[in-house]
Amino acid sequence: MERVRAGLRIPYDLNCCLTREAQKRGIAQNALILQILWAWAEQENRELSKSSPQS
């Protein structure tokens, strides 16, 4: 899988929240953000599949 760098400017409070959650799970903050984004993308795809007409 090709990687692309995507710089995010995250508000301080949200960054602290993400850091704490990543530490609780024993993963890097980047890994947590990727998990969140993949879950969102999968949900979006499911919703798009439901709303598109079946052939």
PDB file of N, CA, C, O and CB in Angstrom:
ATOM      1  N   MET A   1       0.849  -1.172   0.000  1.00  0.00           N
ATOM      2  CA  MET A   1       0.000   0.000   0.000  1.00  0.00           C
ATOM      3  C   MET A   1       0.898   1.239   0.000  1.00  0.00           C
ATOM      4  O   MET A   1       1.808   1.365   0.818  1.00  0.00           O
ATOM      5  CB  MET A   1      -0.968  -0.004   1.226  1.00  0.00           C
ATOM      6  N   GLU A   2       0.622   2.139  -0.926  1.00  0.00           N
ATOM      7  CA  GLU A   2       1.381   3.377  -0.997  1.00  0.00           C
ATOM      8  C   GLU A   2       0.967   4.309   0.142  1.00  0.00           C
ATOM      9  O   GLU A   2      -0.209   4.384   0.497  1.00  0.00           O
ATOM     10  CB  GLU A   2       1.175   4.064  -2.362  1.00  0.00           C
ATOM     11  N   ARG A   3       1.924   5.000   0.696  1.00  0.00           N
ATOM     12  CA  ARG A   3       1.636   5.921   1.805  1.00  0.00           C
ATOM     13  C   ARG A   3       1.674   7.352   1.325  1.00  0.00           C
ATOM     14  O   ARG A   3       2.450   7.707   0.438  1.00  0.00           O
ATOM     15  CB  ARG A   3       2.634   5.727   2.955  1.00  0.00           C
ATOM     16  N   VAL A   4       0.834   8.161   1.916  1.00  0.00           N
ATOM     17  CA  VAL A   4       0.779   9.590   1.633  1.00  0.00           C
ATOM     18  C   VAL A   4       0.837  10.318   2.959  1.00  0.00           C
ATOM     19  O   VAL A   4       0.145   9.948   3.907  1.00  0.00           O
ATOM     20  CB  VAL A   4      -0.507   9.976   0.826  1.00  0.00           C
ATOM     21  N   ARG A   5       1.651  11.339   3.029  1.00  0.00           N
ATOM     22  CA  ARG A   5       1.748  12.123   4.261  1.00  0.00           C
ATOM     23  C   ARG A   5       0.625  13.149   4.269  1.00  0.00           C
ATOM     24  O   ARG A   5       0.470  13.921   3.323  1.00  0.00           O
ATOM     25  CB  ARG A   5       3.142  12.820   4.386  1.00  0.00           C
ATOM     26  N   ALA A   6      -0.153  13.152   5.341  1.00  0.00           N
ATOM     27  CA  ALA A   6      -1.247  14.108   5.481  1.00  0.00           C
ATOM     28  C   ALA A   6      -1.063  14.845   6.803  1.00  0.00           C
ATOM     29  O   ALA A   6      -1.345  14.309   7.875  1.00  0.00           O
ATOM     30  CB  ALA A   6      -2.644  13.394   5.418  1.00  0.00           C
ATOM     31  N   GLY A   7      -0.600  16.048   6.710  1.00  0.00           N
ATOM     32  CA  GLY A   7      -0.382  16.837   7.928  1.00  0.00           C
ATOM     33  C   GLY A   7      -1.698  17.350   8.477  1.00  0.00           C
ATOM     34  O   GLY A   7      -2.486  17.959   7.754  1.00  0.00           O
ATOM     35  N   LEU A   8      -1.931  17.106   9.742  1.00  0.00           N
ATOM     36  CA  LEU A   8      -3.152  17.567  10.392  1.00  0.00           C
ATOM     37  C   LEU A   8      -2.805  18.578  11.466  1.00  0.00           C
ATOM     38  O   LEU A   8      -1.845  18.400  12.217  1.00  0.00           O
ATOM     39  CB  LEU A   8      -3.939  16.388  10.994  1.00  0.00           C
ATOM     40  N   ARG A   9      -3.571  19.612  11.532  1.00  0.00           N
ATOM     41  CA  ARG A   9      -3.444  20.568  12.638  1.00  0.00           C
ATOM     42  C   ARG A   9      -4.568  20.243  13.611  1.00  0.00           C
ATOM     43  O   ARG A   9      -5.733  20.553  13.365  1.00  0.00           O
ATOM     44  CB  ARG A   9      -3.516  22.084  12.137  1.00  0.00           C
ATOM     45  N   ILE A  10      -4.201  19.619  14.709  1.00  0.00           N
ATOM     46  CA  ILE A  10      -5.169  19.140  15.687  1.00  0.00           C
ATOM     47  C   ILE A  10      -5.180  20.096  16.880  1.00  0.00           C
ATOM     48  O   ILE A  10      -4.124  20.435  17.414  1.00  0.00           O
ATOM     49  CB  ILE A  10      -4.836  17.684  16.140  1.00  0.00           C
ATOM     50  N   PRO A  11      -6.366  20.529  17.296  1.00  0.00           N
ATOM     51  CA  PRO A  11      -6.429  21.384  18.491  1.00  0.00           C
ATOM     52  C   PRO A  11      -5.774  20.693  19.693  1.00  0.00           C
ATOM     53  O   PRO A  11      -5.818  19.469  19.818  1.00  0.00           O
ATOM     54  CB  PRO A  11      -7.898  21.743  18.821  1.00  0.00           C
ATOM     55  N   TYR A  12      -5.183  21.477  20.552  1.00  0.00           N
ATOM     56  CA  TYR A  12      -4.432  20.963  21.704  1.00  0.00           C
ATOM     57  C   TYR A  12      -5.254  19.985  22.541  1.00  0.00           C
ATOM     58  O   TYR A  12      -4.771  18.905  22.881  1.00  0.00           O
ATOM     59  CB  TYR A  12      -3.968  22.119  22.580  1.00  0.00           C
ATOM     60  N   ASP A  13      -6.501  20.356  22.878  1.00  0.00           N
ATOM     61  CA  ASP A  13      -7.340  19.493  23.725  1.00  0.00           C
ATOM     62  C   ASP A  13      -7.624  18.154  23.061  1.00  0.00           C
ATOM     63  O   ASP A  13      -7.598  17.116  23.722  1.00  0.00           O
ATOM     64  CB  ASP A  13      -8.658  20.193  24.054  1.00  0.00           C
ATOM     65  N   LEU A  14      -7.897  18.168  21.751  1.00  0.00           N
ATOM     66  CA  LEU A  14      -8.151  16.925  21.028  1.00  0.00           C
ATOM     67  C   LEU A  14      -6.887  16.087  20.959  1.00  0.00           C
ATOM     68  O   LEU A  14      -6.946  14.863  21.083  1.00  0.00           O
ATOM     69  CB  LEU A  14      -8.674  17.215  19.616  1.00  0.00           C
ATOM     70  N   ASN A  15      -5.745  16.734  20.763  1.00  0.00           N
ATOM     71  CA  ASN A  15      -4.479  16.013  20.733  1.00  0.00           C
ATOM     72  C   ASN A  15      -4.228  15.303  22.067  1.00  0.00           C
ATOM     73  O   ASN A  15      -3.793  14.151  22.089  1.00  0.00           O
ATOM     74  CB  ASN A  15      -3.323  16.975  20.414  1.00  0.00           C
ATOM     75  N   CYS A  16      -4.502  15.987  23.166  1.00  0.00           N
ATOM     76  CA  CYS A  16      -4.322  15.377  24.493  1.00  0.00           C
ATOM     77  C   CYS A  16      -5.243  14.170  24.658  1.00  0.00           C
ATOM     78  O   CYS A  16      -4.835  13.132  25.178  1.00  0.00           O
ATOM     79  CB  CYS A  16      -4.597  16.413  25.611  1.00  0.00           C
ATOM     80  N   CYS A  17      -6.470  14.317  24.215  1.00  0.00           N
ATOM     81  CA  CYS A  17      -7.443  13.224  24.302  1.00  0.00           C
ATOM     82  C   CYS A  17      -6.970  12.025  23.476  1.00  0.00           C
ATOM     83  O   CYS A  17      -7.027  10.888  23.945  1.00  0.00           O
ATOM     84  CB  CYS A  17      -8.838  13.697  23.817  1.00  0.00           C
ATOM     85  N   LEU A  18      -6.509  12.273  22.259  1.00  0.00           N
ATOM     86  CA  LEU A  18      -6.024  11.190  21.396  1.00  0.00           C
ATOM     87  C   LEU A  18      -4.781  10.526  21.992  1.00  0.00           C
ATOM     88  O   LEU A  18      -4.640   9.305  21.938  1.00  0.00           O
ATOM     89  CB  LEU A  18      -5.711  11.727  19.987  1.00  0.00           C
ATOM     90  N   THR A  19      -3.894  11.325  22.553  1.00  0.00           N
ATOM     91  CA  THR A  19      -2.674  10.777  23.158  1.00  0.00           C
ATOM     92  C   THR A  19      -3.017   9.873  24.338  1.00  0.00           C
ATOM     93  O   THR A  19      -2.471   8.777  24.463  1.00  0.00           O
ATOM     94  CB  THR A  19      -1.738  11.913  23.615  1.00  0.00           C
ATOM     95  N   ARG A  20      -3.926  10.335  25.210  1.00  0.00           N
ATOM     96  CA  ARG A  20      -4.324   9.513  26.372  1.00  0.00           C
ATOM     97  C   ARG A  20      -4.973   8.204  25.917  1.00  0.00           C
ATOM     98  O   ARG A  20      -4.671   7.139  26.456  1.00  0.00           O
ATOM     99  CB  ARG A  20      -5.305  10.299  27.285  1.00  0.00           C
ATOM    100  N   GLU A  21      -5.853   8.283  24.935  1.00  0.00           N
ATOM    101  CA  GLU A  21      -6.541   7.079  24.463  1.00  0.00           C
ATOM    102  C   GLU A  21      -5.556   6.104  23.816  1.00  0.00           C
ATOM    103  O   GLU A  21      -5.650   4.894  24.021  1.00  0.00           O
ATOM    104  CB  GLU A  21      -7.650   7.453  23.463  1.00  0.00           C
ATOM    105  N   ALA A  22      -4.633   6.624  23.051  1.00  0.00           N
ATOM    106  CA  ALA A  22      -3.623   5.767  22.430  1.00  0.00           C
ATOM    107  C   ALA A  22      -2.772   5.084  23.495  1.00  0.00           C
ATOM    108  O   ALA A  22      -2.464   3.898  23.375  1.00  0.00           O
ATOM    109  CB  ALA A  22      -2.730   6.586  21.479  1.00  0.00           C
ATOM    110  N   GLN A  23      -2.393   5.816  24.528  1.00  0.00           N
ATOM    111  CA  GLN A  23      -1.601   5.233  25.610  1.00  0.00           C
ATOM    112  C   GLN A  23      -2.383   4.138  26.336  1.00  0.00           C
ATOM    113  O   GLN A  23      -1.825   3.094  26.674  1.00  0.00           O
ATOM    114  CB  GLN A  23      -1.172   6.322  26.603  1.00  0.00           C
ATOM    115  N   LYS A  24      -3.680   4.378  26.576  1.00  0.00           N
ATOM    116  CA  LYS A  24      -4.514   3.361  27.234  1.00  0.00           C
ATOM    117  C   LYS A  24      -4.562   2.082  26.409  1.00  0.00           C
ATOM    118  O   LYS A  24      -4.562   0.981  26.959  1.00  0.00           O
ATOM    119  CB  LYS A  24      -5.941   3.894  27.461  1.00  0.00           C
ATOM    120  N   ARG A  25      -4.603   2.232  25.082  1.00  0.00           N
ATOM    121  CA  ARG A  25      -4.689   1.065  24.196  1.00  0.00           C
ATOM    122  C   ARG A  25      -3.320   0.457  23.891  1.00  0.00           C
ATOM    123  O   ARG A  25      -3.230  -0.629  23.318  1.00  0.00           O
ATOM    124  CB  ARG A  25      -5.370   1.453  22.897  1.00  0.00           C
ATOM    125  N   GLY A  26      -2.265   1.160  24.275  1.00  0.00           N
ATOM    126  CA  GLY A  26      -0.910   0.664  24.039  1.00  0.00           C
ATOM    127  C   GLY A  26      -0.484   0.759  22.583  1.00  0.00           C
ATOM    128  O   GLY A  26       0.285  -0.072  22.102  1.00  0.00           O
ATOM    129  N   ILE A  27      -0.985   1.775  21.879  1.00  0.00           N
ATOM    130  CA  ILE A  27      -0.633   1.974  20.479  1.00  0.00           C
ATOM    131  C   ILE A  27      -0.184   3.410  20.271  1.00  0.00           C
ATOM    132  O   ILE A  27      -0.378   4.260  21.140  1.00  0.00           O
ATOM    133  CB  ILE A  27      -1.823   1.636  19.553  1.00  0.00           C
ATOM    134  N   ALA A  28       0.410   3.676  19.134  1.00  0.00           N
ATOM    135  CA  ALA A  28       0.833   5.036  18.808  1.00  0.00           C
ATOM    136  C   ALA A  28      -0.381   5.886  18.452  1.00  0.00           C
ATOM    137  O   ALA A  28      -1.406   5.368  18.009  1.00  0.00           O
ATOM    138  CB  ALA A  28       1.850   5.030  17.644  1.00  0.00           C
ATOM    139  N   GLN A  29      -0.257   7.185  18.648  1.00  0.00           N
ATOM    140  CA  GLN A  29      -1.340   8.097  18.315  1.00  0.00           C
ATOM    141  C   GLN A  29      -1.681   7.988  16.829  1.00  0.00           C
ATOM    142  O   GLN A  29      -2.855   8.016  16.459  1.00  0.00           O
ATOM    143  CB  GLN A  29      -0.961   9.547  18.681  1.00  0.00           C
ATOM    144  N   ASN A  30      -0.679   7.867  15.988  1.00  0.00           N
ATOM    145  CA  ASN A  30      -0.911   7.731  14.554  1.00  0.00           C
ATOM    146  C   ASN A  30      -1.753   6.488  14.256  1.00  0.00           C
ATOM    147  O   ASN A  30      -2.658   6.535  13.423  1.00  0.00           O
ATOM    148  CB  ASN A  30       0.429   7.663  13.800  1.00  0.00           C
ATOM    149  N   ALA A  31      -1.454   5.382  14.934  1.00  0.00           N
ATOM    150  CA  ALA A  31      -2.218   4.150  14.729  1.00  0.00           C
ATOM    151  C   ALA A  31      -3.677   4.333  15.151  1.00  0.00           C
ATOM    152  O   ALA A  31      -4.583   3.834  14.484  1.00  0.00           O
ATOM    153  CB  ALA A  31      -1.581   2.990  15.512  1.00  0.00           C
ATOM    154  N   LEU A  32      -3.903   5.039  16.245  1.00  0.00           N
ATOM    155  CA  LEU A  32      -5.269   5.305  16.703  1.00  0.00           C
ATOM    156  C   LEU A  32      -6.023   6.147  15.676  1.00  0.00           C
ATOM    157  O   LEU A  32      -7.174   5.857  15.350  1.00  0.00           O
ATOM    158  CB  LEU A  32      -5.253   6.020  18.071  1.00  0.00           C
ATOM    159  N   ILE A  33      -5.369   7.185  15.171  1.00  0.00           N
ATOM    160  CA  ILE A  33      -6.019   8.038  14.174  1.00  0.00           C
ATOM    161  C   ILE A  33      -6.338   7.236  12.923  1.00  0.00           C
ATOM    162  O   ILE A  33      -7.405   7.419  12.337  1.00  0.00           O
ATOM    163  CB  ILE A  33      -5.127   9.244  13.821  1.00  0.00           C
ATOM    164  N   LEU A  34      -5.441   6.353  12.500  1.00  0.00           N
ATOM    165  CA  LEU A  34      -5.712   5.506  11.332  1.00  0.00           C
ATOM    166  C   LEU A  34      -6.893   4.571  11.594  1.00  0.00           C
ATOM    167  O   LEU A  34      -7.721   4.370  10.705  1.00  0.00           O
ATOM    168  CB  LEU A  34      -4.461   4.685  10.964  1.00  0.00           C
ATOM    169  N   GLN A  35      -6.987   4.000  12.790  1.00  0.00           N
ATOM    170  CA  GLN A  35      -8.128   3.148  13.135  1.00  0.00           C
ATOM    171  C   GLN A  35      -9.430   3.928  13.040  1.00  0.00           C
ATOM    172  O   GLN A  35     -10.420   3.435  12.499  1.00  0.00           O
ATOM    173  CB  GLN A  35      -7.962   2.566  14.549  1.00  0.00           C
ATOM    174  N   ILE A  36      -9.425   5.143  13.565  1.00  0.00           N
ATOM    175  CA  ILE A  36     -10.622   5.992  13.526  1.00  0.00           C
ATOM    176  C   ILE A  36     -11.006   6.300  12.081  1.00  0.00           C
ATOM    177  O   ILE A  36     -12.180   6.216  11.719  1.00  0.00           O
ATOM    178  CB  ILE A  36     -10.387   7.307  14.310  1.00  0.00           C
ATOM    179  N   LEU A  37     -10.026   6.656  11.258  1.00  0.00           N
ATOM    180  CA  LEU A  37     -10.301   6.999   9.864  1.00  0.00           C
ATOM    181  C   LEU A  37     -10.788   5.786   9.067  1.00  0.00           C
ATOM    182  O   LEU A  37     -11.697   5.916   8.247  1.00  0.00           O
ATOM    183  CB  LEU A  37      -9.049   7.582   9.212  1.00  0.00           C
ATOM    184  N   TRP A  38     -10.197   4.611   9.296  1.00  0.00           N
ATOM    185  CA  TRP A  38     -10.657   3.400   8.601  1.00  0.00           C
ATOM    186  C   TRP A  38     -12.086   3.051   9.000  1.00  0.00           C
ATOM    187  O   TRP A  38     -12.892   2.680   8.147  1.00  0.00           O
ATOM    188  CB  TRP A  38      -9.724   2.215   8.904  1.00  0.00           C
ATOM    189  N   ALA A  39     -12.404   3.166  10.277  1.00  0.00           N
ATOM    190  CA  ALA A  39     -13.771   2.881  10.733  1.00  0.00           C
ATOM    191  C   ALA A  39     -14.758   3.841  10.086  1.00  0.00           C
ATOM    192  O   ALA A  39     -15.848   3.432   9.689  1.00  0.00           O
ATOM    193  CB  ALA A  39     -13.866   2.978  12.272  1.00  0.00           C
ATOM    194  N   TRP A  40     -14.386   5.122   9.975  1.00  0.00           N
ATOM    195  CA  TRP A  40     -15.250   6.106   9.334  1.00  0.00           C
ATOM    196  C   TRP A  40     -15.432   5.773   7.853  1.00  0.00           C
ATOM    197  O   TRP A  40     -16.551   5.818   7.341  1.00  0.00           O
ATOM    198  CB  TRP A  40     -14.668   7.522   9.498  1.00  0.00           C
ATOM    199  N   ALA A  41     -14.341   5.440   7.164  1.00  0.00           N
ATOM    200  CA  ALA A  41     -14.412   5.130   5.736  1.00  0.00           C
ATOM    201  C   ALA A  41     -15.283   3.905   5.485  1.00  0.00           C
ATOM    202  O   ALA A  41     -16.069   3.890   4.538  1.00  0.00           O
ATOM    203  CB  ALA A  41     -13.009   4.902   5.167  1.00  0.00           C
ATOM    204  N   GLU A  42     -15.152   2.878   6.323  1.00  0.00           N
ATOM    205  CA  GLU A  42     -15.976   1.679   6.168  1.00  0.00           C
ATOM    206  C   GLU A  42     -17.446   1.997   6.399  1.00  0.00           C
ATOM    207  O   GLU A  42     -18.308   1.491   5.680  1.00  0.00           O
ATOM    208  CB  GLU A  42     -15.515   0.583   7.135  1.00  0.00           C
ATOM    209  N   GLN A  43     -17.739   2.822   7.385  1.00  0.00           N
ATOM    210  CA  GLN A  43     -19.119   3.225   7.665  1.00  0.00           C
ATOM    211  C   GLN A  43     -19.696   4.007   6.488  1.00  0.00           C
ATOM    212  O   GLN A  43     -20.836   3.780   6.086  1.00  0.00           O
ATOM    213  CB  GLN A  43     -19.188   4.070   8.953  1.00  0.00           C
ATOM    214  N   GLU A  44     -18.916   4.917   5.945  1.00  0.00           N
ATOM    215  CA  GLU A  44     -19.360   5.702   4.787  1.00  0.00           C
ATOM    216  C   GLU A  44     -19.667   4.796   3.606  1.00  0.00           C
ATOM    217  O   GLU A  44     -20.670   4.986   2.917  1.00  0.00           O
ATOM    218  CB  GLU A  44     -18.294   6.737   4.392  1.00  0.00           C
ATOM    219  N   ASN A  45     -18.798   3.802   3.368  1.00  0.00           N
ATOM    220  CA  ASN A  45     -19.017   2.881   2.254  1.00  0.00           C
ATOM    221  C   ASN A  45     -20.291   2.074   2.457  1.00  0.00           C
ATOM    222  O   ASN A  45     -21.028   1.830   1.502  1.00  0.00           O
ATOM    223  CB  ASN A  45     -17.819   1.941   2.094  1.00  0.00           C
ATOM    224  N   ARG A  46     -20.559   1.656   3.694  1.00  0.00           N
ATOM    225  CA  ARG A  46     -21.789   0.914   3.982  1.00  0.00           C
ATOM    226  C   ARG A  46     -23.012   1.779   3.719  1.00  0.00           C
ATOM    227  O   ARG A  46     -23.990   1.315   3.132  1.00  0.00           O
ATOM    228  CB  ARG A  46     -21.796   0.418   5.436  1.00  0.00           C
ATOM    229  N   GLU A  47     -22.960   3.027   4.151  1.00  0.00           N
ATOM    230  CA  GLU A  47     -24.091   3.928   3.952  1.00  0.00           C
ATOM    231  C   GLU A  47     -24.303   4.231   2.470  1.00  0.00           C
ATOM    232  O   GLU A  47     -25.443   4.323   2.015  1.00  0.00           O
ATOM    233  CB  GLU A  47     -23.875   5.227   4.729  1.00  0.00           C
ATOM    234  N   LEU A  48     -23.221   4.385   1.720  1.00  0.00           N
ATOM    235  CA  LEU A  48     -23.338   4.619   0.287  1.00  0.00           C
ATOM    236  C   LEU A  48     -23.924   3.403  -0.415  1.00  0.00           C
ATOM    237  O   LEU A  48     -24.724   3.545  -1.340  1.00  0.00           O
ATOM    238  CB  LEU A  48     -21.978   4.967  -0.310  1.00  0.00           C
ATOM    239  N   SER A  49     -23.529   2.203   0.020  1.00  0.00           N
ATOM    240  CA  SER A  49     -24.044   0.974  -0.583  1.00  0.00           C
ATOM    241  C   SER A  49     -25.546   0.831  -0.348  1.00  0.00           C
ATOM    242  O   SER A  49     -26.278   0.374  -1.226  1.00  0.00           O
ATOM    243  CB  SER A  49     -23.307  -0.247  -0.020  1.00  0.00           C
ATOM    244  N   LYS A  50     -25.998   1.224   0.838  1.00  0.00           N
ATOM    245  CA  LYS A  50     -27.430   1.137   1.155  1.00  0.00           C
ATOM    246  C   LYS A  50     -28.251   2.101   0.318  1.00  0.00           C
ATOM    247  O   LYS A  50     -29.375   1.788  -0.074  1.00  0.00           O
ATOM    248  CB  LYS A  50     -27.663   1.416   2.635  1.00  0.00           C
ATOM    249  N   SER A  51     -27.686   3.285   0.041  1.00  0.00           N
ATOM    250  CA  SER A  51     -28.459   4.303  -0.653  1.00  0.00           C
ATOM    251  C   SER A  51     -28.374   4.199  -2.173  1.00  0.00           C
ATOM    252  O   SER A  51     -29.183   4.802  -2.878  1.00  0.00           O
ATOM    253  CB  SER A  51     -28.000   5.656  -0.222  1.00  0.00           C
ATOM    254  N   SER A  52     -27.401   3.437  -2.688  1.00  0.00           N
ATOM    255  CA  SER A  52     -27.297   3.333  -4.149  1.00  0.00           C
ATOM    256  C   SER A  52     -28.254   2.273  -4.676  1.00  0.00           C
ATOM    257  O   SER A  52     -28.459   1.247  -4.027  1.00  0.00           O
ATOM    258  CB  SER A  52     -25.849   3.000  -4.571  1.00  0.00           C
ATOM    259  N   PRO A  53     -28.843   2.509  -5.848  1.00  0.00           N
ATOM    260  CA  PRO A  53     -29.798   1.550  -6.411  1.00  0.00           C
ATOM    261  C   PRO A  53     -29.105   0.249  -6.805  1.00  0.00           C
ATOM    262  O   PRO A  53     -28.001   0.267  -7.350  1.00  0.00           O
ATOM    263  CB  PRO A  53     -30.508   2.155  -7.630  1.00  0.00           C
ATOM    264  N   GLN A  54     -29.737  -0.842  -6.535  1.00  0.00           N
ATOM    265  CA  GLN A  54     -29.198  -2.168  -6.882  1.00  0.00           C
ATOM    266  C   GLN A  54     -29.551  -2.496  -8.317  1.00  0.00           C
ATOM    267  O   GLN A  54     -30.681  -2.267  -8.749  1.00  0.00           O
ATOM    268  CB  GLN A  54     -29.744  -3.266  -5.927  1.00  0.00           C
ATOM    269  N   SER A  55     -28.586  -3.035  -9.069  1.00  0.00           N
ATOM    270  CA  SER A  55     -28.828  -3.408 -10.476  1.00  0.00           C
ATOM    271  C   SER A  55     -29.235  -4.854 -10.592  1.00  0.00           C
ATOM    272  O   SER A  55     -29.477  -5.340 -11.697  1.00  0.00           O
ATOM    273  CB  SER A  55     -27.585  -3.155 -11.327  1.00  0.00           C
TER     274      SER A  55
END
